[in-house]
Amino acid sequence: MFGTLHLFFAGRNCCGAGLTEEELNVAKVVLAAEKQRRKAEQEESESKEKEDSASKKSSKGSKKKKGASNAIRLSDGSRAPVDLVAAANLWQRVREMVQAKYDYDLPMQVEQSARTKVRMLRSVCLKVGIQLACRDYDFDAVGPIFTVDDVLDLYPVVKTNTPKSKDALGA
């Protein structure tokens, strides 16, 4: 969890800053491939359920085809990250969600000051229930920003809604 916080909310690549345009474009390809993989798995499971319900006989299971992984390479020869929480993939996914829901196109990169990063970190910590040590964090550091010692407390965030019924109030 803290790795994701480091990469996205407070790291050097916060909101796409520091990422090259090539990395963000490759992230589109990675996310599209992931969507196709999930869709294929869903269709395969649906067809398998239909086959199972149509014939109650035990049959030999179909073997999955193991294809060679098509690693996407960047121009410098390094492999593109296929992890969905990698900075480029996560930012591209946020951009796609904002486009789909609000019909607004976020820019490829949003430059943010250290003050904005602190505000975002505070907001996430309040919503998730994390208490961090009060010190100056270097958000532009190459290595990890937080250590285990920086986490002072984890507390539950409880949201309640007490329904009020007119019938119950009158009784």
Backbone as JSON Lines, residues from 0, in Angstrom:
{"i":0,"aa":"M","n":[0.82,-1.19,0.0],"ca":[0.0,0.0,0.0],"c":[0.86,1.25,0.0]}
{"i":1,"aa":"F","n":[1.9,1.26,0.84],"ca":[2.73,2.45,0.91],"c":[3.54,2.64,-0.36]}
{"i":2,"aa":"G","n":[3.84,1.54,-1.07],"ca":[4.53,1.65,-2.35],"c":[3.68,2.4,-3.36]}
{"i":3,"aa":"T","n":[2.39,2.12,-3.37],"ca":[1.49,2.81,-4.29],"c":[1.39,4.28,-3.91]}
{"i":4,"aa":"L","n":[1.29,4.56,-2.6],"ca":[1.26,5.95,-2.16],"c":[2.52,6.67,-2.61]}
{"i":5,"aa":"H","n":[3.65,6.0,-2.46],"ca":[4.92,6.62,-2.85],"c":[4.95,6.91,-4.34]}
{"i":6,"aa":"L","n":[4.54,5.95,-5.15],"ca":[4.63,6.12,-6.59],"c":[3.68,7.17,-7.13]}
{"i":7,"aa":"F","n":[2.46,7.18,-6.62],"ca":[1.46,8.0,-7.26],"c":[1.23,9.33,-6.56]}
{"i":8,"aa":"F","n":[0.98,9.31,-5.27],"ca":[0.57,10.52,-4.6],"c":[1.72,11.43,-4.2]}
{"i":9,"aa":"A","n":[2.87,10.85,-3.92],"ca":[3.91,11.69,-3.38],"c":[5.25,11.55,-4.09]}
{"i":10,"aa":"G","n":[5.35,10.66,-5.01],"ca":[6.64,10.4,-5.64],"c":[7.0,11.4,-6.71]}
{"i":11,"aa":"R","n":[8.13,11.15,-7.34],"ca":[8.61,12.02,-8.42],"c":[7.64,12.04,-9.58]}
{"i":12,"aa":"N","n":[6.91,10.96,-9.77],"ca":[6.01,10.82,-10.91],"c":[4.56,11.14,-10.53]}
{"i":13,"aa":"C","n":[4.38,11.95,-9.52],"ca":[3.03,12.3,-9.07],"c":[2.26,12.97,-10.2]}
{"i":14,"aa":"C","n":[1.09,12.45,-10.48],"ca":[0.19,12.99,-11.52],"c":[0.87,13.09,-12.87]}
{"i":15,"aa":"G","n":[1.72,12.14,-13.17],"ca":[2.34,12.1,-14.48],"c":[3.6,12.95,-14.59]}
{"i":16,"aa":"A","n":[3.91,13.76,-13.59],"ca":[5.1,14.61,-13.66],"c":[6.34,13.72,-13.67]}
{"i":17,"aa":"G","n":[7.28,14.02,-14.52],"ca":[8.51,13.26,-14.6],"c":[8.43,12.06,-15.52]}
{"i":18,"aa":"L","n":[7.25,11.74,-16.0],"ca":[7.1,10.64,-16.93],"c":[7.22,11.16,-18.35]}
{"i":19,"aa":"T","n":[7.84,10.38,-19.17],"ca":[7.96,10.8,-20.57],"c":[6.66,10.5,-21.3]}
{"i":20,"aa":"E","n":[6.48,11.16,-22.42],"ca":[5.28,10.94,-23.22],"c":[5.25,9.5,-23.73]}
{"i":21,"aa":"E","n":[6.43,8.96,-24.02],"ca":[6.51,7.58,-24.49],"c":[6.01,6.61,-23.42]}
{"i":22,"aa":"E","n":[6.41,6.85,-22.15],"ca":[5.96,5.98,-21.06],"c":[4.45,6.02,-20.92]}
{"i":23,"aa":"L","n":[3.86,7.2,-21.05],"ca":[2.41,7.33,-20.93],"c":[1.7,6.69,-22.11]}
{"i":24,"aa":"N","n":[2.27,6.81,-23.31],"ca":[1.66,6.16,-24.48],"c":[1.75,4.64,-24.38]}
{"i":25,"aa":"V","n":[2.87,4.14,-23.86],"ca":[3.03,2.7,-23.66],"c":[2.03,2.22,-22.61]}
{"i":26,"aa":"A","n":[1.75,3.07,-21.61],"ca":[0.78,2.71,-20.58],"c":[-0.59,2.48,-21.19]}
{"i":27,"aa":"K","n":[-0.94,3.24,-22.24],"ca":[-2.21,3.02,-22.92],"c":[-2.26,1.61,-23.5]}
{"i":28,"aa":"V","n":[-1.16,1.19,-24.11],"ca":[-1.09,-0.14,-24.71],"c":[-1.18,-1.22,-23.63]}
{"i":29,"aa":"V","n":[-0.49,-1.02,-22.52],"ca":[-0.5,-2.0,-21.44],"c":[-1.92,-2.14,-20.87]}
{"i":30,"aa":"L","n":[-2.59,-1.01,-20.65],"ca":[-3.94,-1.06,-20.1],"c":[-4.93,-1.67,-21.09]}
{"i":31,"aa":"A","n":[-4.75,-1.39,-22.38],"ca":[-5.62,-1.99,-23.39],"c":[-5.44,-3.5,-23.43]}
{"i":32,"aa":"A","n":[-4.2,-3.96,-23.32],"ca":[-3.93,-5.39,-23.3],"c":[-4.55,-6.04,-22.06]}
{"i":33,"aa":"E","n":[-4.49,-5.35,-20.93],"ca":[-5.08,-5.88,-19.7],"c":[-6.61,-5.98,-19.83]}
{"i":34,"aa":"K","n":[-7.23,-4.98,-20.45],"ca":[-8.68,-5.03,-20.66],"c":[-9.06,-6.2,-21.57]}
{"i":35,"aa":"Q","n":[-8.29,-6.41,-22.65],"ca":[-8.56,-7.53,-23.55],"c":[-8.4,-8.86,-22.84]}
{"i":36,"aa":"R","n":[-7.38,-8.97,-21.99],"ca":[-7.14,-10.2,-21.25],"c":[-8.31,-10.49,-20.31]}
{"i":37,"aa":"R","n":[-8.78,-9.46,-19.6],"ca":[-9.91,-9.66,-18.68],"c":[-11.18,-10.03,-19.44]}
{"i":38,"aa":"K","n":[-11.4,-9.37,-20.58],"ca":[-12.58,-9.65,-21.38],"c":[-12.54,-11.09,-21.9]}
{"i":39,"aa":"A","n":[-11.37,-11.53,-22.35],"ca":[-11.22,-12.9,-22.85],"c":[-11.45,-13.91,-21.73]}
{"i":40,"aa":"E","n":[-10.95,-13.62,-20.53],"ca":[-11.16,-14.51,-19.4],"c":[-12.64,-14.6,-19.04]}
{"i":41,"aa":"Q","n":[-13.32,-13.45,-19.08],"ca":[-14.73,-13.43,-18.75],"c":[-15.54,-14.22,-19.79]}
{"i":42,"aa":"E","n":[-15.23,-14.02,-21.07],"ca":[-15.93,-14.76,-22.12],"c":[-15.66,-16.25,-22.01]}
{"i":43,"aa":"E","n":[-14.42,-16.6,-21.69],"ca":[-14.06,-18.01,-21.55],"c":[-14.81,-18.64,-20.38]}
{"i":44,"aa":"S","n":[-14.91,-17.93,-19.26],"ca":[-15.62,-18.49,-18.11],"c":[-17.12,-18.6,-18.39]}
{"i":45,"aa":"E","n":[-17.68,-17.63,-19.13],"ca":[-19.1,-17.71,-19.49],"c":[-19.37,-18.88,-20.43]}
{"i":46,"aa":"S","n":[-18.5,-19.07,-21.41],"ca":[-18.7,-20.19,-22.34],"c":[-18.5,-21.52,-21.62]}
{"i":47,"aa":"K","n":[-17.59,-21.55,-20.67],"ca":[-17.36,-22.78,-19.92],"c":[-18.58,-23.1,-19.05]}
{"i":48,"aa":"E","n":[-19.2,-22.06,-18.47],"ca":[-20.4,-22.28,-17.67],"c":[-21.54,-22.8,-18.54]}
{"i":49,"aa":"K","n":[-21.66,-22.27,-19.75],"ca":[-22.7,-22.72,-20.67],"c":[-22.49,-24.17,-21.06]}
{"i":50,"aa":"E","n":[-21.23,-24.53,-21.32],"ca":[-20.92,-25.91,-21.69],"c":[-21.21,-26.85,-20.53]}
{"i":51,"aa":"D","n":[-20.86,-26.42,-19.31],"ca":[-21.1,-27.26,-18.13],"c":[-22.58,-27.44,-17.88]}
{"i":52,"aa":"S","n":[-23.37,-26.4,-18.08],"ca":[-24.8,-26.51,-17.84],"c":[-25.48,-27.31,-18.96]}
{"i":53,"aa":"A","n":[-24.95,-27.26,-20.18],"ca":[-25.54,-28.0,-21.3],"c":[-25.27,-29.49,-21.18]}
{"i":54,"aa":"S","n":[-24.09,-29.83,-20.76],"ca":[-23.76,-31.25,-20.63],"c":[-23.27,-31.51,-19.22]}
{"i":55,"aa":"K","n":[-23.95,-32.42,-18.53],"ca":[-23.57,-32.72,-17.15],"c":[-22.49,-33.79,-17.1]}
{"i":56,"aa":"K","n":[-22.13,-34.3,-18.29],"ca":[-21.09,-35.32,-18.35],"c":[-19.74,-34.71,-18.03]}
{"i":57,"aa":"S","n":[-18.89,-35.46,-17.42],"ca":[-17.55,-34.97,-17.15],"c":[-16.73,-35.07,-18.44]}
{"i":58,"aa":"S","n":[-16.15,-33.97,-18.76],"ca":[-15.33,-33.97,-19.98],"c":[-13.96,-33.43,-19.64]}
{"i":59,"aa":"K","n":[-13.06,-33.69,-20.54],"ca":[-11.7,-33.21,-20.33],"c":[-11.69,-31.69,-20.45]}
{"i":60,"aa":"G","n":[-11.0,-31.06,-19.49],"ca":[-10.93,-29.6,-19.5],"c":[-10.07,-29.11,-20.64]}
{"i":61,"aa":"S","n":[-10.42,-27.95,-21.11],"ca":[-9.62,-27.39,-22.2],"c":[-8.32,-26.84,-21.66]}
{"i":62,"aa":"K","n":[-7.31,-27.07,-22.41],"ca":[-6.0,-26.58,-21.99],"c":[-5.84,-25.14,-22.43]}
{"i":63,"aa":"K","n":[-5.29,-24.34,-21.5],"ca":[-5.07,-22.94,-21.83],"c":[-3.83,-22.8,-22.68]}
{"i":64,"aa":"K","n":[-3.93,-21.94,-23.63],"ca":[-2.77,-21.7,-24.49],"c":[-1.84,-20.75,-23.78]}
{"i":65,"aa":"K","n":[-0.62,-21.17,-23.68],"ca":[0.37,-20.3,-23.07],"c":[1.2,-19.68,-24.18]}
{"i":66,"aa":"G","n":[0.89,-18.46,-24.48],"ca":[1.63,-17.77,-25.52],"c":[2.84,-17.08,-24.93]}
{"i":67,"aa":"A","n":[3.76,-16.73,-25.77],"ca":[4.93,-16.0,-25.31],"c":[4.51,-14.6,-24.92]}
{"i":68,"aa":"S","n":[5.04,-14.13,-23.81],"ca":[4.66,-12.8,-23.36],"c":[5.27,-11.76,-24.29]}
{"i":69,"aa":"N","n":[4.43,-10.91,-24.79],"ca":[4.89,-9.85,-25.69],"c":[5.29,-8.65,-24.85]}
{"i":70,"aa":"A","n":[6.54,-8.61,-24.46],"ca":[7.03,-7.51,-23.65],"c":[7.13,-6.25,-24.5]}
{"i":71,"aa":"I","n":[6.62,-5.18,-23.98],"ca":[6.67,-3.9,-24.68],"c":[7.97,-3.22,-24.27]}
{"i":72,"aa":"R","n":[8.69,-2.79,-25.25],"ca":[9.99,-2.16,-25.0],"c":[9.9,-0.66,-25.24]}
{"i":73,"aa":"L","n":[10.62,0.09,-24.4],"ca":[10.74,1.53,-24.59],"c":[11.88,1.8,-25.56]}
{"i":74,"aa":"S","n":[12.01,3.04,-25.98],"ca":[13.03,3.36,-26.98],"c":[14.45,3.13,-26.45]}
{"i":75,"aa":"D","n":[14.63,3.2,-25.12],"ca":[15.97,2.97,-24.57],"c":[16.27,1.48,-24.38]}
{"i":76,"aa":"G","n":[15.32,0.61,-24.76],"ca":[15.54,-0.82,-24.68],"c":[15.01,-1.46,-23.42]}
{"i":77,"aa":"S","n":[14.61,-0.66,-22.45],"ca":[14.1,-1.23,-21.21],"c":[12.66,-1.69,-21.4]}
{"i":78,"aa":"R","n":[12.24,-2.61,-20.57],"ca":[10.88,-3.14,-20.65],"c":[9.91,-2.16,-20.01]}
{"i":79,"aa":"A","n":[8.75,-2.01,-20.61],"ca":[7.71,-1.17,-20.04],"c":[7.09,-1.9,-18.86]}
{"i":80,"aa":"P","n":[6.73,-1.17,-17.8],"ca":[6.13,-1.84,-16.65],"c":[4.74,-2.35,-16.98]}
{"i":81,"aa":"V","n":[4.48,-3.61,-16.67],"ca":[3.17,-4.18,-16.91],"c":[2.34,-4.22,-15.63]}
{"i":82,"aa":"D","n":[2.94,-3.86,-14.53],"ca":[2.24,-3.79,-13.26],"c":[1.23,-2.65,-13.32]}
{"i":83,"aa":"L","n":[-0.01,-2.91,-12.94],"ca":[-1.05,-1.9,-13.06],"c":[-0.89,-0.73,-12.1]}
{"i":84,"aa":"V","n":[-0.08,-0.9,-11.05],"ca":[0.13,0.21,-10.13],"c":[1.45,0.93,-10.38]}
{"i":85,"aa":"A","n":[2.09,0.64,-11.5],"ca":[3.27,1.41,-11.89],"c":[2.82,2.83,-12.17]}
{"i":86,"aa":"A","n":[3.69,3.79,-11.97],"ca":[3.32,5.2,-12.04],"c":[2.65,5.56,-13.36]}
{"i":87,"aa":"A","n":[3.23,5.16,-14.46],"ca":[2.67,5.52,-15.78],"c":[1.32,4.86,-16.0]}
{"i":88,"aa":"N","n":[1.2,3.58,-15.64],"ca":[-0.05,2.86,-15.85],"c":[-1.16,3.4,-14.96]}
{"i":89,"aa":"L","n":[-0.81,3.74,-13.71],"ca":[-1.8,4.26,-12.79],"c":[-2.3,5.62,-13.23]}
{"i":90,"aa":"W","n":[-1.39,6.49,-13.65],"ca":[-1.8,7.82,-14.12],"c":[-2.65,7.71,-15.39]}
{"i":91,"aa":"Q","n":[-2.28,6.83,-16.29],"ca":[-3.06,6.66,-17.51],"c":[-4.45,6.12,-17.17]}
{"i":92,"aa":"R","n":[-4.53,5.25,-16.21],"ca":[-5.83,4.72,-15.81],"c":[-6.71,5.81,-15.19]}
{"i":93,"aa":"V","n":[-6.12,6.69,-14.38],"ca":[-6.86,7.81,-13.81],"c":[-7.37,8.71,-14.93]}
{"i":94,"aa":"R","n":[-6.51,8.97,-15.92],"ca":[-6.91,9.81,-17.06],"c":[-8.11,9.2,-17.8]}
{"i":95,"aa":"E","n":[-8.06,7.87,-18.01],"ca":[-9.16,7.2,-18.7],"c":[-10.45,7.26,-17.9]}
{"i":96,"aa":"M","n":[-10.36,7.09,-16.59],"ca":[-11.56,7.13,-15.74],"c":[-12.18,8.53,-15.74]}
{"i":97,"aa":"V","n":[-11.34,9.56,-15.66],"ca":[-11.84,10.93,-15.68],"c":[-12.49,11.22,-17.02]}
{"i":98,"aa":"Q","n":[-11.89,10.74,-18.1],"ca":[-12.46,10.95,-19.43],"c":[-13.81,10.27,-19.56]}
{"i":99,"aa":"A","n":[-13.9,9.05,-19.06],"ca":[-15.15,8.29,-19.18],"c":[-16.26,8.88,-18.31]}
{"i":100,"aa":"K","n":[-15.92,9.29,-17.1],"ca":[-16.96,9.75,-16.18],"c":[-17.34,11.21,-16.38]}
{"i":101,"aa":"Y","n":[-16.35,12.08,-16.56],"ca":[-16.61,13.51,-16.61],"c":[-16.46,14.12,-17.99]}
{"i":102,"aa":"D","n":[-16.07,13.3,-18.96],"ca":[-15.84,13.78,-20.33],"c":[-14.85,14.95,-20.33]}
{"i":103,"aa":"Y","n":[-13.78,14.79,-19.56],"ca":[-12.74,15.8,-19.46],"c":[-11.4,15.13,-19.7]}
{"i":104,"aa":"D","n":[-10.59,15.72,-20.55],"ca":[-9.3,15.13,-20.88],"c":[-8.22,15.76,-20.02]}
{"i":105,"aa":"L","n":[-7.68,14.98,-19.08],"ca":[-6.57,15.44,-18.25],"c":[-5.31,15.53,-19.09]}
{"i":106,"aa":"P","n":[-4.44,16.48,-18.81],"ca":[-3.19,16.55,-19.56],"c":[-2.29,15.36,-19.25]}
{"i":107,"aa":"M","n":[-1.32,15.13,-20.14],"ca":[-0.4,14.01,-19.93],"c":[0.38,14.16,-18.63]}
{"i":108,"aa":"Q","n":[0.77,15.39,-18.33],"ca":[1.54,15.64,-17.12],"c":[0.98,16.86,-16.42]}
{"i":109,"aa":"V","n":[0.87,16.78,-15.1],"ca":[0.41,17.89,-14.29],"c":[1.54,18.19,-13.3]}
{"i":110,"aa":"E","n":[2.16,19.33,-13.48],"ca":[3.24,19.69,-12.57],"c":[2.64,20.12,-11.23]}
{"i":111,"aa":"Q","n":[3.2,19.62,-10.15],"ca":[2.67,19.94,-8.83],"c":[3.79,20.36,-7.91]}
{"i":112,"aa":"S","n":[3.48,21.32,-7.05],"ca":[4.46,21.8,-6.08],"c":[4.49,20.85,-4.88]}
{"i":113,"aa":"A","n":[5.47,21.04,-4.04],"ca":[5.58,20.2,-2.85],"c":[4.38,20.43,-1.93]}
{"i":114,"aa":"R","n":[3.88,21.66,-1.93],"ca":[2.72,21.99,-1.08],"c":[1.49,21.19,-1.53]}
{"i":115,"aa":"T","n":[1.29,21.09,-2.82],"ca":[0.16,20.33,-3.33],"c":[0.3,18.85,-2.99]}
{"i":116,"aa":"K","n":[1.51,18.34,-3.05],"ca":[1.74,16.94,-2.72],"c":[1.45,16.68,-1.24]}
{"i":117,"aa":"V","n":[1.8,17.63,-0.38],"ca":[1.51,17.49,1.04],"c":[0.01,17.48,1.28]}
{"i":118,"aa":"R","n":[-0.72,18.34,0.57],"ca":[-2.17,18.37,0.71],"c":[-2.79,17.06,0.25]}
{"i":119,"aa":"M","n":[-2.32,16.53,-0.86],"ca":[-2.84,15.25,-1.35],"c":[-2.54,14.12,-0.36]}
{"i":120,"aa":"L","n":[-1.33,14.11,0.17],"ca":[-0.95,13.08,1.14],"c":[-1.83,13.17,2.38]}
{"i":121,"aa":"R","n":[-2.07,14.39,2.86],"ca":[-2.93,14.58,4.03],"c":[-4.34,14.08,3.76]}
{"i":122,"aa":"S","n":[-4.86,14.4,2.6],"ca":[-6.2,13.96,2.23],"c":[-6.31,12.44,2.19]}
{"i":123,"aa":"V","n":[-5.33,11.8,1.58],"ca":[-5.34,10.33,1.51],"c":[-5.24,9.73,2.91]}
{"i":124,"aa":"C","n":[-4.37,10.27,3.73],"ca":[-4.2,9.75,5.09],"c":[-5.48,9.89,5.91]}
{"i":125,"aa":"L","n":[-6.19,11.01,5.76],"ca":[-7.44,11.2,6.48],"c":[-8.51,10.22,6.01]}
{"i":126,"aa":"K","n":[-8.58,9.98,4.72],"ca":[-9.62,9.1,4.18],"c":[-9.34,7.62,4.47]}
{"i":127,"aa":"V","n":[-8.07,7.25,4.51],"ca":[-7.71,5.85,4.69],"c":[-7.5,5.51,6.17]}
{"i":128,"aa":"G","n":[-7.11,6.48,6.98],"ca":[-6.89,6.23,8.4],"c":[-5.45,5.95,8.75]}
{"i":129,"aa":"I","n":[-4.54,6.74,8.2],"ca":[-3.11,6.58,8.48],"c":[-2.62,7.83,9.18]}
{"i":130,"aa":"Q","n":[-1.84,7.66,10.24],"ca":[-1.24,8.79,10.92],"c":[0.27,8.71,10.7]}
{"i":131,"aa":"L","n":[0.82,9.73,10.03],"ca":[2.25,9.77,9.75],"c":[2.95,10.72,10.71]}
{"i":132,"aa":"A","n":[4.24,10.5,10.89],"ca":[5.05,11.39,11.71],"c":[5.14,12.76,11.05]}
{"i":133,"aa":"C","n":[5.13,13.8,11.88],"ca":[5.19,15.17,11.38],"c":[6.66,15.54,11.16]}
{"i":134,"aa":"R","n":[7.08,15.51,9.91],"ca":[8.44,15.91,9.56],"c":[8.45,16.35,8.1]}
{"i":135,"aa":"D","n":[9.55,16.91,7.66],"ca":[9.66,17.35,6.28],"c":[10.04,16.15,5.41]}
{"i":136,"aa":"Y","n":[9.1,15.75,4.55],"ca":[9.33,14.65,3.65],"c":[9.86,15.19,2.33]}
{"i":137,"aa":"D","n":[10.86,14.51,1.79],"ca":[11.44,14.91,0.51],"c":[10.69,14.17,-0.6]}
{"i":138,"aa":"F","n":[9.73,14.87,-1.22],"ca":[8.9,14.23,-2.23],"c":[9.62,14.06,-3.56]}
{"i":139,"aa":"D","n":[10.76,14.66,-3.72],"ca":[11.52,14.51,-4.96],"c":[12.63,13.48,-4.83]}
{"i":140,"aa":"A","n":[12.66,12.76,-3.73],"ca":[13.69,11.76,-3.5],"c":[13.53,10.6,-4.46]}
{"i":141,"aa":"V","n":[14.64,10.0,-4.82],"ca":[14.62,8.86,-5.72],"c":[14.17,7.61,-4.97]}
{"i":142,"aa":"G","n":[14.61,7.46,-3.74],"ca":[14.26,6.29,-2.95],"c":[12.91,6.44,-2.28]}
{"i":143,"aa":"P","n":[12.6,5.54,-1.36],"ca":[11.32,5.61,-0.66],"c":[11.2,6.89,0.17]}
{"i":144,"aa":"I","n":[10.01,7.44,0.18],"ca":[9.76,8.67,0.93],"c":[9.44,8.34,2.38]}
{"i":145,"aa":"F","n":[8.67,7.26,2.58],"ca":[8.26,6.86,3.92],"c":[9.02,5.62,4.36]}
{"i":146,"aa":"T","n":[9.17,5.49,5.64],"ca":[9.68,4.25,6.22],"c":[8.61,3.73,7.17]}
{"i":147,"aa":"V","n":[8.81,2.55,7.67],"ca":[7.84,1.96,8.61],"c":[7.76,2.81,9.87]}
{"i":148,"aa":"D","n":[8.88,3.42,10.25],"ca":[8.9,4.24,11.46],"c":[8.08,5.52,11.31]}
{"i":149,"aa":"D","n":[7.81,5.95,10.08],"ca":[7.02,7.17,9.85],"c":[5.54,6.94,10.13]}
{"i":150,"aa":"V","n":[5.09,5.71,10.06],"ca":[3.68,5.41,10.32],"c":[3.5,5.28,11.83]}
{"i":151,"aa":"L","n":[2.81,6.26,12.41],"ca":[2.61,6.25,13.86],"c":[1.41,5.41,14.26]}
{"i":152,"aa":"D","n":[0.35,5.47,13.46],"ca":[-0.87,4.78,13.86],"c":[-1.74,4.5,12.65]}
{"i":153,"aa":"L","n":[-2.46,3.43,12.7],"ca":[-3.5,3.12,11.73],"c":[-4.81,3.07,12.51]}
{"i":154,"aa":"Y","n":[-5.77,3.85,12.07],"ca":[-7.03,3.89,12.79],"c":[-8.18,3.65,11.82]}
{"i":155,"aa":"P","n":[-9.26,3.05,12.33],"ca":[-10.38,2.75,11.45],"c":[-11.16,4.02,11.1]}
{"i":156,"aa":"V","n":[-11.58,4.1,9.87],"ca":[-12.43,5.19,9.43],"c":[-13.84,4.61,9.35]}
{"i":157,"aa":"V","n":[-14.69,5.1,10.22],"ca":[-16.05,4.56,10.31],"c":[-17.02,5.63,9.86]}
{"i":158,"aa":"K","n":[-17.84,5.27,8.92],"ca":[-18.88,6.18,8.45],"c":[-20.21,5.54,8.78]}
{"i":159,"aa":"T","n":[-21.06,6.3,9.45],"ca":[-22.36,5.77,9.81],"c":[-23.45,6.71,9.33]}
{"i":160,"aa":"N","n":[-24.61,6.16,9.16],"ca":[-25.77,6.93,8.8],"c":[-26.93,6.37,9.59]}
{"i":161,"aa":"T","n":[-27.37,7.13,10.57],"ca":[-28.46,6.68,11.4],"c":[-29.77,7.06,10.71]}
{"i":162,"aa":"P","n":[-30.5,6.07,10.21],"ca":[-31.76,6.41,9.55],"c":[-32.81,6.87,10.57]}
{"i":163,"aa":"K","n":[-33.54,7.9,10.21],"ca":[-34.58,8.42,11.09],"c":[-35.93,8.13,10.45]}
{"i":164,"aa":"S","n":[-36.74,7.39,11.15],"ca":[-38.06,7.05,10.65],"c":[-39.1,7.87,11.41]}
{"i":165,"aa":"K","n":[-40.06,8.41,10.69],"ca":[-41.12,9.18,11.34],"c":[-41.95,8.29,12.23]}
{"i":166,"aa":"D","n":[-42.12,7.03,11.86],"ca":[-42.88,6.1,12.67],"c":[-42.16,5.8,14.0]}
{"i":167,"aa":"A","n":[-40.85,5.66,13.94],"ca":[-40.08,5.36,15.15],"c":[-40.03,6.57,16.08]}
{"i":168,"aa":"L","n":[-40.01,7.77,15.54],"ca":[-39.95,8.97,16.38],"c":[-41.27,9.18,17.13]}
{"i":169,"aa":"G","n":[-42.38,8.82,16.52],"ca":[-43.69,9.04,17.13],"c":[-44.05,7.99,18.18]}
{"i":170,"aa":"A","n":[-43.36,6.86,18.23],"ca":[-43.72,5.77,19.16],"c":[-43.17,5.96,20.53]}
